[in-house]
Amino acid sequence: MAQTYNNASAATPQIKVSQFRSQGQQGLERFISTYAKELSNPSPQMRATLDAICQQKDCHASKLYWYTDIEQAKAAAKTSGKPILSLRLLGRLDEDLSCANSRFFRVTLYPNAEISKFLRQNYILHWQTVRSAPKVTVDFGDGRKLERTITGNSIHYILDSAGRPVDAIPGLYGPQAFLKQLVEGKKLINSYNSRPSAAKESFLRQYHAQRLVSVEQQWNKDLTKLGIANPPRLVEMPATSNSPSAPVAGTIAVTKMAVEAPMLRGMSPSTSNPAPLREITDQATWQRIAQLYINDAKLDKNSIALINSKRFPQKSNSNGLQGVVSNFETAMALDTVRNEYMLHRQIHQWFTQPNITSNVNTLNERVYAQLFLTPSSDPWLGLMNSETYSAIENDGVHLQKR
């Protein structure tokens, strides 16, 4: 029977968050043990307290402790001998309206029983905001409002205890596919750490060169299964000099595009950067490839329970829930194969080159500019175009001091 998460109220004791947070994962586990009764049916206040200790929204479902200071995460990694899984996102992981993919992580990946256990046992977790997540509110004028985030993407970096990246997992993967990446990342870091310092960089380049070959071989196998005789080759994604628009950047992540596309179409003029994202094959073929990996996108009972509590907060709707879950899994499977064959492959390519991946912040700048098409040089994230006219005073731009 799937666990049910709800907002039932209960007497919430006065709790010093810092007392538990300062003790890391052990402090979180002590809090969960101490307040097990209250957490069995947590009130909104109790959930907020747990989120503050974890620094993650919906921590009642995942029970994962996150560092928000990379130096503290590195110190914990050195002490524990574990690598760091460092999430970079738009917005904050402890807020409801972080970027769409990070919200999907909180629902589909972190609460997953296998993933949650593996992360606690094998990784030090850290997250860092790249920039705020853009939000839009549609006011229908009759008391109804629709609030969403638009554009943006997220990536998990696997770092050694000194903070050096050894691999990255770009965007959203299905739960089992994500777990496979975590397991492979743990093996990689163990092999990397066993090498002498002078041999580590060459080992890392060789590893990613081998991964490039493996990805190409798997791509050909997938297309052969589908009966495609002359499969298109995977090629490096060249950097573009064009300023990408938000609708184009939004096509990179399929699952979040389903949420954001209607608003982005309404906000962006049709003449704004109409060129589609460079594709290595057509959409129909992508969908057929995704079906080969649909089992990797299956949600476990914990994630389904959390989706149910968020999508149908007043009353459970089994028929509606089944449709939501099925559509979500289909979109995740498509995200999984596109991210692996397009984005992750490009990251492997970068790791084979010297002086590109050694600094996580520099690498992250490259990822957001060239893969996610949301460069830090564009403060408007592709939502503004200086060459188009909106007929709104000052183009609708309002600047507030923060």
N, C-alpha and C positions, 0 to 999 in steps of 0.2 A: 504494500500500500504506500503510495507516494506521500511524503510528508507535506503538510499544508502550512503555508506561511500566511499569517493574517495580522491584523492590527488590533487584536483584542487588548483592551486596557487592563492594566494591573498596577498595583502599588509598586512604584519604582524607588528603590533605596537611593540615598545620596551616595554617589560613587566618585572618587577622585580618579579621573581618567589617567592622569600622568603617573599615578602610582602603579598602574598596570602596564601602561604603554612603555615606560622606561625599562621594563624587564623583557621586552621583545616578545618572541613567540611563547616563551615560558609564562610571561605575564598574561598573555591572551588566554592560554590554556588554564591558568589559575583562575582567571575571571570566569571562564566558562564553567569550570568545576564549582566555584563558589556560588554562582548564581544559576545553577542548572535548572532549578525549579522555575525561576522567572523567565528563563530563556526557552523553556519548553513551549511557551505560548507568549512570545515577547510583546510587550506594549511598545508603542512608537518611541517612548522615552528610552526604554531599554535597548531597542534596536539602534537608536541614535548614539547611545553610550558605547555600544559594541562597535559601531562604525567608526567612532572617534578613536577607540583603542587600536583598531585594525588599520585606520586611515583608508577604508574602502567602503563604499555604499553596498548595502545588502550583505554585510559580513556574516549575518546570522546564517546565511546559506553556504558560505564558503569556508568561514573560520580561518582565514589566512591573514597573517601579519605582514604589513608592508612598511618598509622604510621610505621616507621622503627626503632623506639626506644621503647622498651617494657616499660620503666619507664614512658615515655610520654603517652603511651597507657593506662597504669594503672591509671595515674593521670586523664586522660580524662574519663575513666570508673568510677572512684570514683565521679567525678563531675556530670556526666550525669546519673549515676545509671544503666548504660548498661553493659552487659558482653562484653568480648573481644573475637573476632574470630581471632585467631592467626595462620597464614599460615606458615608452614615450607616447604622449597623447595630447589632444587638445582638450582643455578643461582640466578638471580634477577628478581623480578616481573616487573620491569620497563624496562627490556631488551627483545628484540625479542626472543633470543635464551636462554631462561630459559628452565628447563626440560619440557618434552612434556606435562605431566599432568597439570602443571601450565599454559602452553599455552592454553590447552583445557579449563581450568577454565576461562581464559580471554575471550574466544570465546563463550562458552556454558552456563556458570553460571553467571558471573558478569554482562554481558549486558542484561540478561533476565529481562524483565520489572518487574515481580513480585519479583524476588530475589533481584534485585538492590534496589527497594523500601523498601523491608523488612530489608535489611542490613543497609540502611541509618537510618531507624527509630529505629532499635532495637539492633544494635551491634556497638562496636568500632572495627575498622579493623586494623590489624597489620600483617606485614610479616617479616620473618627473613631467611636469607640464611643459609643452613646447610653446603654446600660447593659449589664450582663452578660446573656448569653443563659441563660434557665432551662433546666436539664438534669434529666432524669429517668432513673433506671435501674430496670429491671424485673428482679428476681432470681427465676428460676424454681426455685431451690432444688436444682438438680441440676448446678450448675456452669455453666449457661447464663445469660448476662445480656444484656439488650437496652438499649442506651444511645441516647438521643435528646435533641435540644433540642425544646422546645415553645413555641409562640406567638412573636410577634415578626415584624418585617418590615424591609425595607431600601429605601433611596431614593438615587438619584444626583442631586446638584445640579450644574448648570452655573453656574460663578461667573466673574466677570471677575477681573482681576489684583488688585483691591482686596478681593475676597471677596464682592462683591454678587451675589446670585442673579439670573439672567436666565431660567432655566427649571429644571424638575426632571423626572426620569424615575422614577415611583413603581413599586416592585415589580419583578417579573420580566417581561421581554419576550423573545420569541423572538429568536435571533441577528440575523436580517436586519432585523427591526423595531427592535431596539436600535441597530443600525448606522445606520438611517435617522434615528433620534432624534439620534445623535451628529453626523451630517452636518448636519442641520438646526440643531443647537445651535451648530456652528461657524459656519454662515452667520449665525445670529442674533447671535452675539457680535461678528462682524466689522462687521455693520451698526450694532450698538449702539455699538461703539468709534469708529465714523466720525462719530457725531453730536457736536455741541458739548455740553458738560456740562449746559447749561441745558435741552437738548432730549431728553436720554437717558430721563428718566422717562416723559415723554409718549409717546416712541417705543415704549417697552416696554409701556405700557398699550395702545397701538393694536395692536401686534403680537399680544398675547394676545387682544384682542377679535376680531381677524381669525381667530386660531386657533380660538376658540370657534365662530365661524360655520362654519369649515371642518370641524370635528369634527361639528357638527350635520348638515351637508350629507352627509358621508361616512356617518354613521349612517343617514340616510334612503336613501342609495344602497344600502347593504348590505341593509336590510330590503326595499327594492323588488326587489332581486335574488332574495330569498327568497320573493317573492310576498305580502308582508304589506302589505295595502292601507292600513291606518290605523296607521302606526307610532307607538309611544309616544314622547313627547318626552323629551329629556334635560333633567333639572332639577337645580338646585343641591342638594347634599346638606346638609340642615340639621344644625346641631350638636345633639347629644342631651344631655340632662341625666342620663340613666341611666348607671350604671356598667357598662360592657360586660363581658361574661364572656369568658374565653379562647376557648370554642368559637365564639362569635359573631365575635370578632376573627379567628379562624382561617379563617373562610369567605371572607375578603377575598382571600387568595392561594390559588388552586386547586392549584398544583403542590405547595406545601409542605403543604397541607391533607391530601393523600393520605398523607403521612408521619406527620403529627401527630394527625390526627383520632381514630384508635383510642385513643390514650393520653388525649387530652383528654376523650373521652366517658367513659372510666373514672374520671377524676379529678374531674369536675364533676357535681354532682347535677342530676337532670333538671329540678328546679324553678328552677335558677339561670338567670335572664335568658333565658327560652325564646324571646323574640321574635326572628324572623329579621332579618337585615340588610335594610335597605330596598333593594328591587330595582326596576329600571326595566323589566325584562321577565323572563320565566320562564327556567328553566334550559335547557329544550330549545331555546329560541330562541338563547340564548347559545352553545350548542354548535353550532348551525347557522351562526351568524355566525363562530365560530372556524374552521370548516372553510373559509371564504373566505380565511383568512389562514394556512392550514396550512404553506404554503411558507416563510413568514417564520419559522417555528419549526423548520425543518430544521437538524439538527446537522451540523457539518462533521467531517472525519475525525479531526482533533485531539481534539475533544470526545468523539467516540465511543471513541477509543483510551483516553482518560482514564477514561471511564465503565467501560469493559471492565476496566481495571486495578483499579478500586475495587470493582466489583460481583463480578468473578470473579478474585480475586487469585491463586489457585492455578493455575487452568487456564481458558483461554478457552472460552466456550460461545457459539458463533455463533447458535444458535437462541434461547437465553435472552436474549442481548444484543439481538437484533432486536426481541423483544417489549418489553424494557425501554425501548429507544430509541423505539419507536413510541408506547407509552403516555405516555412523558415528553413527546414532541413534541406529542401531542394536548392534554395538560394545559397545556403552555406556550402553545399557540395560544389556549386559553381564557383564561389569565392575561393574555395580550397584549391581547385586545380588551376585557376587563373593566377592566384598568388604564387603557387609553387612553380608553375612553368614560365611565368613572366617576371614577377618581382623577385622571388627568391633566387631564381636563376641569375638575374642581373647582380644580385648581392654576392653570389658565389664568384661571378666574374670579377667584381671589385676586389674580393679577397685574394685573387691570384696576382694582383698588381701591387707593387710596393708603395708605401706611404699614403695609402688611401683609407685604410680601415683601422689604423692603430689607435685613433682617438675617437671615442664614441660620439662626442658632440659634433665633431667635424663630419663624421660618417652620417650622423642624423640629419645634418644640414643638406647633405647630398641626397639622402633618401627622400626628404620632404620636397626638395626642389625637383629632382629628376624622376622619381618613381611615383610619388603622391601628387605631384604637380601643384603643390602649395608652398612655394618658396617663401622664406622669411623676408625677402626683398619686396614682396607684395603685401602691404598691410591690410588690403581688402580681400584677400584670399580668392581673387577671381570674381568677386561679386560686383565690382565696379569697372566700367569701361569708359575711358575718357573720350572715346570717339563716338559715343552714342548719346542720344538726347532723350530724357525721360519726361520733360514738361512738368517737372516738380521743382519747386523752389530749392535752389542749391543742391539739386539732384537728390533731395531727401536726406542729405547728410547733416547730422547733428553731432556736435562735439561737446562732450562733457568732461570736466576735470575730475580726475579720480584721485 
